[in-house]
Amino acid sequence: MTEKNEMIFGVRAVIEAIQAGKEIDKVLVKKDIQSDLSKELFAVLKDTFISVQRVPVERINRITKKNHQGVVAFISPIAYQRTEDIVPFLFEAGKHPLLVLLDGLTDVRNFGAIARTCECAGVDAIIIPSKNSVSVNADAIKTSAGALHKIPVCREANIKKTIQFLKDSGFKIVAATEDGDYDYTRGTYTDPTCIIMGAEDTGVPYEHLALCDEWIKIPMKGTIESLNVSVAAGILIYEAMRQRGFDQ
């Protein structure tokens, strides 16, 4: 059953929703769940990119009073895309694509703000991980002023493979990091480019930085070490827009 068109609860209902191709954002499962039906659920989830969180049953009880059987799924308000599907389409359209990869971002308000900037600046798509990351929910959409309904969002299970796919497809991969080699204005963003922004607290993981073509930084003159990630993203996106020409 669905509740307020946002949730599906009950093990069988969630299994059937996944098999029917519903856009499921995440599934909450009580920690100690044990049943033949729950094993079937995990088998179905295994071949998807859906985030699964094991939580105390009290958390699920706070979400719904219905007979949830220890399982609640949240329906995504958008249809996620795949990077490998979007990229050929962009090239076929004659574009020099500009993508933004949010690598481990967790604050949905930052996500929404970045999405709004991306849409305003003409970024072609946003990429997010399927695990340990923000996702598109009502708060993110509200903060984005509806931009998340307009810009493609790709959700990927393996960011390292996604970066390698983009490199193999001719993209320059530019990472924003406090350890950047030079000022962001010295970077070039006119070729097909993917800008990577890291998590608010830890930045871009080194295993992903190692794959990047450029490490750039935003100069700091104050005593605070870094900008809010949505502000930093806006600076970099509009530098790319400036280099590409505002009328393109």
C-alpha positions in Angstrom: 0.0 0.0 0.0 1.1 3.6 -0.5 0.7 6.4 2.0 0.5 10.0 0.8 1.9 8.8 -2.5 5.4 8.9 -0.9 5.8 5.5 0.8 5.2 1.8 0.3 5.1 -0.4 3.3 5.0 -4.1 3.8 7.5 -6.6 2.5 5.4 -8.0 -0.4 4.2 -4.6 -1.5 7.8 -3.3 -1.6 9.0 -6.4 -3.6 6.1 -5.9 -6.1 6.9 -2.2 -6.5 10.6 -2.9 -7.2 9.7 -5.7 -9.7 7.2 -3.3 -11.4 9.9 -0.8 -12.0 8.8 1.9 -9.5 11.4 4.6 -8.8 12.4 3.7 -5.3 14.7 6.1 -3.5 15.5 4.1 -0.4 14.3 1.2 1.7 14.3 1.1 5.5 14.4 -2.4 7.0 14.3 -3.2 10.7 17.6 -4.5 11.9 16.5 -8.0 13.1 14.2 -8.8 10.2 14.2 -12.6 9.5 11.6 -14.3 7.3 11.5 -16.1 3.9 9.8 -13.1 2.4 12.5 -10.7 3.7 15.1 -13.0 2.0 13.2 -12.6 -1.2 13.2 -8.8 -0.7 17.0 -8.7 -0.3 17.4 -10.9 -3.4 15.3 -8.5 -5.4 17.2 -5.5 -4.0 20.6 -7.0 -4.8 20.4 -6.2 -8.5 19.3 -2.6 -8.0 20.9 0.7 -7.1 18.4 1.3 -4.3 19.8 2.4 -1.0 19.0 0.0 1.9 19.3 1.1 5.5 18.9 -1.3 8.5 17.3 0.7 11.3 15.6 0.1 14.7 12.0 -0.8 14.4 11.1 2.3 16.4 12.3 4.5 13.6 9.9 2.8 11.2 7.1 3.0 13.8 7.6 6.8 13.9 7.2 7.0 10.1 4.0 4.9 9.8 1.5 3.3 12.1 0.4 0.9 9.4 1.3 -2.9 9.3 4.7 -2.3 7.8 6.2 -5.7 8.7 9.5 -4.0 9.3 9.9 -2.6 5.8 9.2 0.9 4.3 10.2 2.1 0.9 10.3 5.8 -0.2 9.2 6.6 -3.7 11.5 9.0 -5.6 9.7 12.1 -7.0 11.9 11.9 -10.2 13.1 9.2 -12.5 16.9 8.8 -12.1 19.0 8.6 -15.3 22.2 6.6 -16.1 25.4 8.5 -17.0 26.1 6.0 -19.8 22.8 6.8 -21.4 22.9 10.5 -21.0 26.5 11.1 -22.4 25.9 9.7 -25.9 22.7 11.7 -26.2 24.5 14.9 -25.3 27.3 14.3 -27.8 24.7 13.4 -30.5 23.0 16.7 -29.8 26.3 18.5 -30.6 27.1 19.6 -27.1 30.3 20.0 -25.2 28.7 18.7 -22.0 29.2 20.1 -18.6 28.4 17.7 -15.7 28.6 18.1 -12.0 29.3 15.1 -9.8 28.4 15.4 -6.1 30.7 12.9 -4.5 29.2 12.0 -1.1 27.2 15.2 -0.4 24.8 14.6 2.4 23.0 17.9 3.0 19.8 18.0 0.9 19.6 21.8 1.2 23.1 22.1 -0.3 22.0 19.6 -3.0 19.0 21.6 -3.8 20.9 24.9 -4.0 23.5 23.3 -6.3 20.8 21.9 -8.5 19.3 25.3 -8.8 22.6 26.8 -9.8 23.2 24.0 -12.3 19.8 24.5 -14.0 20.3 28.3 -14.2 23.8 27.9 -15.7 22.8 25.2 -18.2 24.7 22.3 -16.7 23.6 19.2 -18.6 23.3 16.7 -15.7 24.1 16.1 -12.1 25.6 12.8 -10.9 25.2 11.4 -7.4 26.2 8.1 -5.7 23.5 5.6 -4.9 24.9 5.0 -1.4 25.8 7.3 1.4 24.7 10.4 -0.5 21.9 12.9 -0.8 18.9 11.8 -3.0 16.1 13.7 -4.6 13.4 14.2 -2.0 10.8 16.9 -1.2 13.2 19.1 0.7 15.8 19.0 -2.1 13.2 19.8 -4.7 11.9 22.7 -2.6 15.4 24.1 -2.1 16.1 23.7 -5.8 13.1 25.9 -6.7 11.9 23.0 -8.8 15.2 22.7 -10.7 15.4 19.0 -9.9 12.3 18.4 -12.0 14.1 20.0 -15.0 17.8 18.8 -14.9 18.7 15.1 -15.3 20.0 13.4 -12.2 22.1 10.3 -12.7 22.5 7.9 -9.7 25.4 5.5 -9.9 26.5 2.6 -7.8 30.2 2.9 -8.6 31.5 6.4 -8.8 35.0 5.2 -9.7 33.7 3.4 -12.8 31.6 6.4 -13.7 34.6 8.7 -13.6 36.6 6.2 -15.8 33.6 6.0 -18.2 33.6 9.8 -18.5 37.4 9.9 -19.1 37.1 7.2 -21.7 34.3 9.3 -23.3 36.6 12.3 -23.7 35.6 14.3 -20.6 38.1 16.3 -18.6 37.6 15.5 -14.9 38.1 18.5 -12.6 38.1 18.1 -8.8 37.5 20.9 -6.3 39.8 20.3 -3.4 41.6 22.3 -0.7 44.8 20.5 -2.0 44.3 21.9 -5.5 47.3 22.6 -7.6 46.2 26.0 -8.7 43.5 28.7 -8.6 40.2 27.6 -10.2 40.5 30.5 -12.8 43.5 28.8 -14.3 41.5 25.6 -15.0 39.9 25.1 -18.4 36.3 24.1 -18.7 35.6 24.6 -22.4 36.0 20.9 -23.4 33.5 18.3 -22.2 34.0 18.6 -18.5 32.8 17.0 -15.2 33.3 19.1 -12.1 33.5 17.0 -8.9 32.5 18.5 -5.6 33.1 16.4 -2.5 31.4 15.8 0.8 30.9 18.7 3.1 33.3 17.4 5.8 35.7 15.1 4.0 35.9 16.4 0.4 36.5 14.2 -2.6 37.9 10.7 -1.7 41.5 10.2 -2.7 40.7 7.2 -4.9 38.5 9.5 -7.0 41.0 12.4 -6.9 43.6 10.1 -8.3 41.5 9.7 -11.5 41.0 13.4 -12.0 42.8 15.5 -14.7 42.9 18.7 -12.7 42.8 19.6 -9.0 41.6 23.2 -8.5 41.0 25.3 -5.5 39.2 28.5 -4.6 41.6 31.0 -2.8 40.9 31.8 0.8 42.0 35.0 2.6 40.0 34.6 5.8 40.5 32.3 8.7 37.8 29.8 7.8 39.3 27.0 5.8 36.5 26.4 3.2 33.4 27.7 1.6 30.0 26.1 1.9 29.9 23.5 -0.9 26.9 25.0 -2.7 28.7 28.4 -2.8 31.9 26.8 -4.0 30.0 24.9 -6.7 28.3 28.1 -7.9 31.7 29.8 -8.3 33.1 27.0 -10.3 30.0 26.5 -12.5 29.9 30.1 -13.4 33.6 30.2 -14.2 32.9 27.4 -16.6 30.0 29.3 -18.0 32.1 32.4 -18.4 34.8 30.5 -20.3 32.2 28.9 -22.5 30.5 32.2 -23.3 27.3 33.3 -21.7 25.5 33.3 -25.1 26.2 29.7 -25.9 
